[in-house]
Amino acid sequence: MFKERGYDDIAPIQIMDMGGEIEIPVAKHRHIAYDIVGRHIDDYDSIFVLSHFKGHPMGGFGGALKNVSIGIASSNGKRWIHSAGVAKDKWVEAEQDDFLESMAEADEAVISHMNGKMMYLNVMNRLSVDCDCFATPSEPDMHDIGVLSSFDPVALDQACVDLIHVAPDGASVTERIATRHGEHTLEYAEELGLGSRAYRLTVLE
């Protein structure tokens, strides 16, 4: 897919788990004592996380925290997170809050493993209620907002969620976040010390 879209014409591409996977510990956890990520994570001194912010059918929204947890997890790791630490080799549906908390715990593992050397950028355009991983996601029904960036993934995702809530045409994405209890990921990530839900939004012209 990345070759079809020409991404390899821009820069070299490495699939993080193409060389296998490793387990990295979660310091404080309720559900997963470790995260399972691609072995190639150790090839990098830092990580820049570029996310298309949008609604999501499981997490409520997808942004920096979702991309660090699910995006960096290996295939086994994705199943591990979605099952809240029940299974790696098959898909098991966990209680919603347990799944959301497991995502935050996976975030803690990755951020700690990278010694905090991470930066995050969320692109708030084509804001659909669905994830880009869908073959035919719902078409956007709200306006583009812009691009936000921070060294704090919790503050960044919270700011994006807040901008959705106050948007005059943000009802569908707001409902998607609420029905999936999506902001609980932010609450638990803050509790784990990954960042702050309080922020100051600086607008650059």
N, C-alpha and C positions, 0 to 999 in steps of 0.2 A: 504493500500500500504506500509506504513512504517513497518508494522508487517511482510509482505511478504518479505521485503528486509532485515529484521533482525535489523532495527535501534533500536527497543525497547530492544534489547539485550545489547546495548551499554550504554544507559542512559534512564531515564524516559522521556516520551514524553507528551507534553501538546499542544493541538491545541488552539491557542491563543483566538479564538472567540467561543470556545465551551461553554463558560459561558455567552455569550452575547457580546455586543459591547458598546463602548463609543465614544463620539465625542471629539476630541482634537483640539484646535484652531490653525489656521495658522496666524502667526503674520503679515506677509506682503503677500498680495495675489492679483491676478487678476481674479482668477476663483473659487477657493474653499476657503471659510472662515474657514472651519474646515475639518479635516480628520476623517474617521470612522475606528476604529481599534478594535481588540479583547480586551475584558475587562481584560484578563489576562496579558496584558502588564504591569499592575501595580503590578504584582507579582515579577517583576525583578528590581534589582538595576542598572543593566547594560545589554547591549546587544552586543554579538559578532556576526557579520554578515559574514557568509561564503557563497560565491557566486561562481557559475561556470560561468565564463565570456564567452560570445559567442555572435553571432549575434541574432537579434530578428526581427520578421516580422512586429511588430508594433512600437517598440521603437528604432529600428536600432541596438541597442546592449542591452544586459542585464548584469548588474554588480551590484555593491554595491547600487547605487542610485535606480535602478529598484527594487531590493529586499527589500529595506527599505520601499519604497512607496507602490508598489503593493503587495509585500510579507507579509507585516505586516497589510495591510488593511483587514478588514472583507469582506465578499461577497458583502454587500451593499457598502462598501468603495471602492472596486475594480470598481464597476459600476459607483460610484460617480467620481472617478478619470478619468476613461476612457471617461466619458461624459463631463468632465471639469465642473462639478458642475451642470449638468442639471437633472440627474435622479439617484436614488438609487435602484429602484425596477425593472429596465429594462435596457437593453443595448442600449445606444445611441452613435452614432459615432460623435465625436467632430472633429473640425479642428485639423490637425496634431500638429501644434505648441501649440495649446491650451491644447491638451492632454499631450504633453511633459512638458509644464509649470506646469500643474496640478500635474504631478508626482513629480516635484521638490518642489512644495508647500507642498505636503504630506510628503516629506522628511523633510522639515523644521519643520512640526508639530511634527513628531516622535522624531527628534533629540532634539528639544526644550523640549519636554515632558520628555525625558530621561536626561535632563540637560547635554547633550553632552557626557554622559558616554557610548560611543559606540566605537568599534574597528571593522575594516573591513579587510577581506582577500578575494582576487579574485584568483581563480584557472584557469589558462589559458591553458587548455588542451582540446582535442577533440573540436576544435574550428569550429563549424558548423555555418552556417548562420541562423539556426533555434534555437528556444527555446527548452529546455528539456521537456517542457509541451506538445509538439507535440507527438502524438503516434508514428509517424515514421519521426523524423527529418532528414533533409539532412545529409548525412555522411560528416565528416570533410574533407576538401581538402587542409588543411595547417598543418604545424608541430605544435607540442606542444611548448609552450614558457616557462611556469614556473608558479611560485606562487608569487603574489605581496600582500603586506599588508601595511596598513597605518591607522592613526587615522583620516585622512582627506579623506572622500569618493569622493570628487570632484577630488582631485589630483590623487587618486588611479584609478578611472575610466578613467581619462584623460591619464594617463600613459599607461593603457591597450589599449586604442584606438590608441595612438601614436605607440605602438609596433605593432599593426595590420597594420597600414599604412605603416610602413617601412619594414614589412616582405616581402621577395621576393615572397611568395606564399599567400599573404593576400588579393588578389584582390577581391575575392567574398565577404568577410566580409566587406572590405572597401566600396564596392559598396552598400551593404545592409545598412550600417550606413549612407552613403551619401544620398541614395534615400529616407530614412525616416527622414532626417534632424536630425539624432540622437544626434549630438554634441550640439544642441540647449539646450538639458537638462542640459548639463554641463555649458553652458553660463548662463542660468537662475539660476541654483543652486549657481553659484559663485555670481551672482547679489544679491541673497537672503542672502548671507553671510554664506553659508554652507561649504565653503572651497575655495581653490585656484586652478586654472588650471595650475599654475606654480608649479613645483616640482623638487626635486633632486632625481634621481634614484640611490640607493645604491645597488650594487650587492653583495650578500653573496655567497661564494663558499661552 
